[in-house]
Amino acid sequence: MHLHQVLTGAVNPGDCCYSVGSVNDIPFTAYGSGCDVVILASDFDCVQIIP
């Protein structure tokens, strides 16, 4: 089992598994975790998980 499968919410390994951006001047961070895409607010609270 790989480490990202053991740690809940861990970012997938690699250089292209996360991104930062903003919509209407509201910043966010998005990253891949397993088969999901996780979107975090600027304070790192989870906003949405897209399976």
C-alpha positions as protocol buffer text, in pm:
chain_id: "A"
residue {
  index: 1
  type: MET
  ca { x: 0 y: 0 z: 0 }
}
residue {
  index: 2
  type: HIS
  ca { x: 132 y: 344 z: -89 }
}
residue {
  index: 3
  type: LEU
  ca { x: 165 y: 622 z: 170 }
}
residue {
  index: 4
  type: HIS
  ca { x: -101 y: 842 z: 5 }
}
residue {
  index: 5
  type: GLN
  ca { x: -348 y: 553 z: 44 }
}
residue {
  index: 6
  type: VAL
  ca { x: -280 y: 527 z: 418 }
}
residue {
  index: 7
  type: LEU
  ca { x: -292 y: 894 z: 520 }
}
residue {
  index: 8
  type: THR
  ca { x: -643 y: 1029 z: 476 }
}
residue {
  index: 9
  type: GLY
  ca { x: -633 y: 1344 z: 266 }
}
residue {
  index: 10
  type: ALA
  ca { x: -264 y: 1316 z: 178 }
}
residue {
  index: 11
  type: VAL
  ca { x: -168 y: 1476 z: -153 }
}
residue {
  index: 12
  type: ASN
  ca { x: -80 y: 1234 z: -434 }
}
residue {
  index: 13
  type: PRO
  ca { x: 295 y: 1208 z: -497 }
}
residue {
  index: 14
  type: GLY
  ca { x: 443 y: 1407 z: -785 }
}
residue {
  index: 15
  type: ASP
  ca { x: 507 y: 1761 z: -901 }
}
residue {
  index: 16
  type: CYS
  ca { x: 167 y: 1829 z: -1063 }
}
residue {
  index: 17
  type: CYS
  ca { x: -78 y: 1716 z: -793 }
}
residue {
  index: 18
  type: TYR
  ca { x: -182 y: 2053 z: -653 }
}
residue {
  index: 19
  type: SER
  ca { x: -265 y: 2402 z: -774 }
}
residue {
  index: 20
  type: VAL
  ca { x: -359 y: 2740 z: -632 }
}
residue {
  index: 21
  type: GLY
  ca { x: -591 y: 2992 z: -791 }
}
residue {
  index: 22
  type: SER
  ca { x: -874 y: 3235 z: -730 }
}
residue {
  index: 23
  type: VAL
  ca { x: -1231 y: 3291 z: -845 }
}
residue {
  index: 24
  type: ASN
  ca { x: -1375 y: 3643 z: -804 }
}
residue {
  index: 25
  type: ASP
  ca { x: -1067 y: 3732 z: -594 }
}
residue {
  index: 26
  type: ILE
  ca { x: -1134 y: 3440 z: -354 }
}
residue {
  index: 27
  type: PRO
  ca { x: -816 y: 3227 z: -330 }
}
residue {
  index: 28
  type: PHE
  ca { x: -826 y: 2846 z: -311 }
}
residue {
  index: 29
  type: THR
  ca { x: -599 y: 2543 z: -324 }
}
residue {
  index: 30
  type: ALA
  ca { x: -693 y: 2226 z: -513 }
}
residue {
  index: 31
  type: TYR
  ca { x: -510 y: 1894 z: -495 }
}
residue {
  index: 32
  type: GLY
  ca { x: -545 y: 1530 z: -593 }
}
residue {
  index: 33
  type: SER
  ca { x: -589 y: 1277 z: -312 }
}
residue {
  index: 34
  type: GLY
  ca { x: -632 y: 920 z: -432 }
}
residue {
  index: 35
  type: CYS
  ca { x: -902 y: 945 z: -700 }
}
residue {
  index: 36
  type: ASP
  ca { x: -1055 y: 1262 z: -550 }
}
residue {
  index: 37
  type: VAL
  ca { x: -996 y: 1632 z: -609 }
}
residue {
  index: 38
  type: VAL
  ca { x: -1001 y: 1831 z: -284 }
}
residue {
  index: 39
  type: ILE
  ca { x: -1066 y: 2206 z: -282 }
}
residue {
  index: 40
  type: LEU
  ca { x: -951 y: 2408 z: 20 }
}
residue {
  index: 41
  type: ALA
  ca { x: -1025 y: 2767 z: 118 }
}
residue {
  index: 42
  type: SER
  ca { x: -740 y: 3010 z: 185 }
}
residue {
  index: 43
  type: ASP
  ca { x: -744 y: 2907 z: 555 }
}
residue {
  index: 44
  type: PHE
  ca { x: -715 y: 2539 z: 444 }
}
residue {
  index: 45
  type: ASP
  ca { x: -1071 y: 2451 z: 547 }
}
residue {
  index: 46
  type: CYS
  ca { x: -1216 y: 2189 z: 314 }
}
residue {
  index: 47
  type: VAL
  ca { x: -1467 y: 2348 z: 76 }
}
residue {
  index: 48
  type: GLN
  ca { x: -1548 y: 2055 z: -152 }
}
residue {
  index: 49
  type: ILE
  ca { x: -1434 y: 1703 z: -241 }
}
residue {
  index: 50
  type: ILE
  ca { x: -1501 y: 1592 z: -598 }
}
residue {
  index: 51
  type: PRO
  ca { x: -1494 y: 1210 z: -625 }
}
